[in-house]
């Protein structure tokens, strides 16, 4: 995870024990979710898309 190595803070959430979270995210994992805005980026994504996702949210 190159962005984590450069200081991006992440929280890993295990959805296996929650039927509700599994229903929401089961087909989309992994999902990146911004804590500040709640905006989500579904898989598949690459590093460039993650950078754009973060940049777009910072500029809004």
URMOJO-V209877 format. One record per run of one state. SS is the DSSP state (H for helix, E for strand, C for the rest). FROM is the first residue (numbers start at 1). TO is the last residue. If there is no record, write none. Layout:
[[SS FROM TO] [SS FROM TO]]
This chain:
[[C 1 1] [H 2 5] [C 6 18] [H 19 25] [C 26 30] [E 31 33] [C 34 39] [E 40 42] [C 43 46] [H 47 59] [C 60 60]]
